Amino acid sequence: MDNTPSFSYEPLWKTMKEKGVSTYKLINTYNFNKGTLYHLKRGDNVNVSTLALLCQILECRIEDVVEIIYRLFLFLRLYPIEFSIYLVRHSSWYVTFSLSVVLYSPFSPGEYINIYSHTSTARSTTANTAP
């Protein structure tokens, strides 16, 4: 089970658009590295100092540049029933929850019936008060 957080730079592109800063302006006005910009566009990991520089250029908070996504996957099989729960918590306080229940056939190996499947997304209505 991999619980390593992943990162999304979608907030960066939104903030750049709101502030009127294009990728061209980042490179030519602020001497931002083209290679680093390439990695951001691909969603690769970048140094914290790069994120701090972007915050300085855009005059914004770190949450306006990067979103951290935590994932948890639980799997339980009690033959012939299988339960799987997938929970994703985004740093912007969105939570996605997926539940799936499958019934396997005791007579035909590999055959199953999806009994129940549900996915929902919720957003916290309170401000981030985590320590």
N, C-alpha and C positions, 0 to 999 in steps of 0.2 A: 504494500500500500504506500503510495507516494503522496505525502502531505506537503510537499514543497510548494511555497507560494509562487504564483506566476504574476507577471506584470503586464499592464496595458497602458499604452501611451495615448489612448483616445482623448483623455482630458487635455493633453498637450496640443493636439491639432485643433480642438475646440477653443482653447485659450488663445492660441495664435490667431485664429480667425477673428475672435472677439477683439483682440488688441491690434489687429491690422498688421501683423508681422508675418510675412511670407517666408518660405524656405530660402528664397533668393535673398531677402533682406537679412536673414540669419547669417548666411554665408558671406555676403558682400559688405554688410554694414558692421556686423558684430564679429566677423572672422571666425564663425562657427565652423568646425571641421566637417567636411563633406562626408567623410567615412563614418563619423559618429551619427550624422543625420541619417545615413543609409541604415545603420543599425537600429536607430529609433523607428524608422519606417517599417523595418522587418519585425519589430517587437523583441529584439535581442536585449540581453542585459547590458546596462551601461553603468559607469561609475557614478557614485553619489555626487561627486564633484561636478559632473556633467549636469545632473538634475539641479544642483544648486546654481550653476551658471545660468541655466534656462530660467529658473525662478528670478534671478537677478535681472536678466534681460527683459523678461515679461512683467516684472514687478508683481509677482503672484506667490501663492503658497505652493508647497510641494504637492498638495492634493489636486492642484490645477494642472499638474504636469504628468503625474503617474498615478495609476490605480493598482493597488495590491489585491490579488485575488487568492483566497485560501480555499482549498478543495479538500473534501473528506468523502471517501467512498467506503461504505460498509457492505459486506456481502455475507449472507448466511444461507446455507442450504440444509434444510431438514427434510430429507427425502420423503416424499416427492415434491415438497414445496421449497421454492427459492425466494428469498427476500433480498432486494438490493436497495440501498439508500444512498443517494448522491446529494451532498450538501455543498453549496458554493457560497462563500461570504466575500463580498466585494468590499474594498476599503471605503467606498462611498455609502456603506451600510445597506446595500442591497443584499438580499439572501435569496438564493434559488434552491428549492428543495424538490427532489424527484424521488418517487417511491414506485417500485415495480414488484409485483408478486406473480410468480410463474408456477404453474402446476405441471410436473413432468409425468409422462405416461409410464406406469410400471410395466406395461406390456410391450411398448415399442420404444427402445432406447433412442434418445435424440429427439423424440417428439414431445412437444409441450404446448400448453395453452396459457396465454397471457391473461391471467385472471383480473389483474388490476394494475393500472398505470396512472400516475398523477404527477404533474409538475406545477409548481406555483412559485411566484416571485413576490417578495414583499420588500418594502422600503421602510426603514425606521423613521418615525415621525419626530424623534427626539434628536437633539444635537449630539455630536460625538463627545461623550463625557468619559470615555475610557481613559485610565491613567496612562 
